[in-house]
Amino acid sequence: MAGAFLDISLDSRLAGARLSELVERLGDLRVPLSDIGEHLLLVTDTRFQQQVAPDGSPWASLSPVTLAKKKGSRILRESGILLVPQRQRRAKINPKRLTILTQAG
């Protein structure tokens, strides 16, 4: 048989143990996680206003079928439910996890 192949094995128990050790050494991550959460909210708001994807590419235009069904021509803004104001967002932060919650309406 001509050619080459690569066989990779991973002991996930060892990787999991090493990651757990790293998390323990890092300690309480509330401050950096709070900063990360704030940054994520700000860049998401900016992208939404500019109607661009995370890579900077513009959102796809609405199809004529979609435009015919909508009241307006703005993307992702028919009811406004997807654009949750900053004051309605809550960040749940514990020493190891950041969760951003939204409550529309």
N, C-alpha and C positions, 0 to 999 in steps of 0.2 A: 504494500500500500504506500503510494507516494504521498508526500506532504508532511505536515507537522501538526501536532495538536498540543494543547496545554490542559493539564488537569489540575484544578485548584481545589483544595479542601480547606474548610474553615471550621475550627472548633468554636462554635458560638458561645459555649459556656465560658471559655477563657476570655473572649471579647467582652461578654456581658459583665464578667467579674472586673475586668480592667476599667470599663466604663463606669461601673458603680463606684470603684475606688476614686476615679477622677471626680465624679459628682460630689463625693464626700469631702475630698480635699478642697474643692471650690468653696464649700460652705454656703452661707446665706446669699442668694442671688437676687433678692428683692430689689435692690437699688439698680443694678444693671438691667434687670428684666423690666423694671418700670420705665427706664430710659428707652429700651428697645420698643416697648409697647407704644409709648408716645410717638416715637419716630414712625412706627408702622401706621398709626392713625393719621399722622400728618401727610405722609407720602401717599396713602390711599386717598385721602381727601383731594390732594393735588392732582393725582391721576384721574380721579373722577371728574373734577372740574375741567381738566384738559382733554378728557375723553381719550386717554391713552392707556395701553397695557403696561405691565411692569417693565417690559423691555423697551418702552418708548414708542412702539408702533401704534398708529391710530386704531381706534375701535372700527370694526367693520361697519359699513353703512347699512342702514335699514333697507330691507327689500321693499319693493313696491307693495307687496301683499301686506307686510307688517305696517307700512305707512298708512295704508287704506283702513286698517283696523284701529289705529291710534288716534287720539285727540290732537296730538302734537307731533313734532318731528324729532324731538330730543331723545337720544338713546338712553335707555334704562331710567327714564324719568316719568313714566306714565302716571303713577300715583305718588311718587316720591318716597315710597317705602324703602327703596334700596339706598337712598341717601340719608342715612341716619345721622341727625345732628350730633356733634361731639358731646353735648350735654346728656345725651341719652345713652352714651356708651359707658361701660364700666369695665375696668380691668381688675381681674381677680388675680392677685399675686401672692404666692407663698414662697418659701425659701428656694424652691426648685422649679417652679412652674409659673408661666404667664398665660392667662386665658383672657381674651378680649370678648366681652359679651355685648350684644346690642339688643335693644328693645325698641321696636318701631311702634309708632302710634302713640 
